[in-house]
Amino acid sequence: MFHRLFAMNLTRWRYLGLGFSVLVTLASVALLLGNGLQLGLDFTGGILLEFKIQTLKEAHELNALLDGSLQALVSLQPAGVPGEWLIKLPPHGLPMPAQALAEQLAGQLGLPVELLRTTIVGPQVGAELFQQGMMAVLVASLAISVYLAFRFEWRQAVGILLSVLHDGVVALGLLALFHIEFDLNVIAGLMAVIGYSLNDSIVISDRLRDILSSRTRLDMHGCSDLAIKATFSRTMITSGTTLFTVGALLLFGGDALHGFAFTLFAGILTGTLSSITVASTVQELLGLSPQAYQKKEEDDLAQAA
């Protein structure tokens, strides 16, 4: 497989991948505008009730046992811990005391129901959490931009930034497509995706910078292909092991970690692809050439002399 890869001309595939990435990004933007994000209790405010119900039944089986009026009001969800269940309600959505609701659930389910805790998040607190979460993403993005501006030639930096932006937009689009709740855990997943995507793109870009500075006779397309081939095994091993771990978390982590694990899994997949198809291709379209780094080296030597 690796021998075949090193013999291939990757330029055509990289440009086809860039076209596919543009289509996926546009589709993600359309999903975000059409479906929107399903904001969680952390951001909208509301009431979170936690109960202890010892049963082996699934959530849909328990909800089917509730009568029409109660079924329209509440929906039991697993809390990620065996025997613990959640009910999420909008602000002022609880028509009776929480303990009375627990007793009514016990009567209809035919099981002991214990109220563990009631958490109320006000709309103002939710709005502040949303603003702080978005501010964290913005600050991280600005810090990344400053770092890239000092580390790489501007066309490489723009390619990496667009790659990271692509990964974030696609991950959000998938959240909108599958109606996955957007909460603080998902923001943590997005931050991890940004870091992972950035790291992958920087590894390839570092190798490309070394090739461009080496007075190679290859053209720009050949230099990009060589950089990708030189880091391919590292990319596959890192992405494969990380996806395996995150995949296990996605399958067995429960509802509490589902949004985080899904965001991370989708982000790692798109980040691995975009570091090859977006970052390395955009810099070529912007006119990066081997002469850019070779001229910089000559200027640095002249200044040192």
CORLIN-V285285 format. One line per field, one symbol per residue. phi: phi as a letter, one per 20 degrees, with the letter a starting at -180 (. if undefined). psi: psi as a letter, one per 40 degrees, with the letter a starting at -180 (. if undefined). burial: b if it has 9 or more other C-alpha atoms within 8 Angstrom, else e. A space follows every 50 residues. Layout:
# CORLIN-V285285
phi = ???
psi = ???
burial = ???
This chain:
# CORLIN-V285285
phi = .fffffefeegffffffffffffffffffffffeemeefefgdenqcddd cdcebefegffffffffgffffecbfcfendgndcdcdcfgmedebggff fffffffeemcfcdfeacdddfgffffffffffffffffffffffffffe ecfgfffffffffffgfffffffffffelefecffffffffffgffffff ffffffffffffeelfefffffffffffffdfffffffffffffffffff fdfnffdffffffffffffffffffeeegfeffffenfbgffefffffff fffff
psi = ddddddeihedddddddddddddddddddddddddiighaddddiahhhh ihhhieiiddddddeiiddddddihhiieehhehiihhiihfeheiiddd dddddddddfihhhhdihhhhidddddddddddddddddddddddddddd diiddddddddddddddddddddddddefhhhaddddddddddddddddd ddddddddddddeefieiidddddddddddeddddddddddddddddddd deeiddeddddddddddddddddddddddddddddeehiddddddddddd dddd.
burial = eeeeeeeeeebeebbbbbeebeebbebbbebbeeeebbbbbbbbbbbbbb bbbbeeeebeebbeebeeeebeebbbebbbeeebbbbbbebeebeeebee bbbebbebbeeebebeebeebbbebbbbbbeebeeebeebeeeebeebbe eebebbbbbbbbbbebbbbbbbbbbbbeebbbbebbbbbbbbbbebbbeb bbbbbebbbebbbeeeeeebbbbbbbbbbebeeebeeebeeebeebbbbb eebbbebbbbbbbbbbbbbbbbbbbbbbbbbbbbeeebbbebbbeebeee eeeee
